[in-house]
Amino acid sequence: MDIRAACLNCMDGRVQLPVIHWIKKKHKVDFVDVITEAGMDAVLANQDDIHEIMRSIDISVNINRATRLFVVGHFDCRGNPSDQETHHLQIVSAVKRLKKRWRRHKINGLWVNHLWQVEIVV
């Protein structure tokens, strides 16, 4: 059986491949379901209506059987032009928000730095 993860990432194409490769290498998953939104970390941390994002996570978890979730923020985000400290706070907040619904799943927060390298936030 294939092992899957769900990645909640910014729609910025610069961060897609570094994050997917990192997740596959570090967590030995076969496939990564990518759910995108401009400035995803801020959207998950601050917006009330995230119904479509939650629906996509439900499909990834309940149908595709994703066992892990990853929330990603990144350097030079045009959808969320905030400093790194603000991004990190939003990532932590987003992880906490998702953990309320997916208690049994491991949920990590990731930061993609100015060198396009992935760092663990939470």
Order of alpha helices (4+ residues) and beta strands (2+ residues): beta-alpha-beta-alpha-alpha-beta-alpha-beta-beta
